[in-house]
């Protein structure tokens, strides 16, 4: 979700269908490659994860709870977004087609349905050795990710946009390479983030909670920022990275101050309880040490926690 900020910020810096085109727009920068690299796997990852966690919620809490959760977390934000975000058009790009209408194109819906189905089937699926597939897929990421980014991506981009895309087999080859890139990035990133995020971290949890709000609210801020700095006579790189950094900081601050503990945050992520500062137990009673808890009281408090 956070990659969406960089993805949409990059659109102003190369010839594209975007609403704002920067004065430094050029086909020679890295912005179009960045856009295609992210667009090639970002939405498929969304749908794969959605399929996995939809199945998990259904198995653990039942169909009724699943429907209520999806209405609250997906359908209502979708309805709000449909009347607040104006579709910005479509174009032939690297990666999946984009459906901007309220009724999705069938081929786009079918494409993403495959990733949703894979994620759903992956939940509780096991490999030949009996280990859960979710715990083993992407185990060769140290090889897969570098090869995908350094070799597969440039070849796939050349097959899609280069001189090779005019032959009789061009469309089929470009499609095959793009699909391979998508799956390689998905499995490689799953393998990478398993050891990186296998331990609970408060900061990562907070950032993860904020990501839905940033995904939902960043587009108007990015477009306004692009229009504001469009004619500034500074390098495009400063505009791009500055826009990404400042927009992210503003959105993170707005999440903490106006979203996280408000009905908006409850809608997107469920209720969150503010963390309150607590004195150490030894100083909790007017600065005097408190008597130690008995074993029974300690066990009751632990059970409540």
Buried (B, 14 or more C-beta within 10 A) or exposed (E): BBBBBBBBBBBBBBEBEBEBBBEBBEEEBBBBBBBBBBBBBBBBBBBBBBBBBBBBBBEEEEEEEBEEBBEBBEEEBEEEEEEEEEEBEEEEBBBBEBBEEEEEBEEBEEBBEBBBEBBBEBBEEEEEEEEEEBEBBBEEBEEBBEBBBEEBBEBBBBBBBEEBEEEEEBEEBBEEBBBBBBBBBBBBBBBBEBEEEEEEEEEEEBBBBBBBBBBBBBBEBBBEBBEEBBEBEEEBEEBBEBBBEEBBEBBBEBBBEEBBBEEBBBBBBEEBEEEEEEEEEEEEEEEEEEEEEEEEEEEEEEEEE
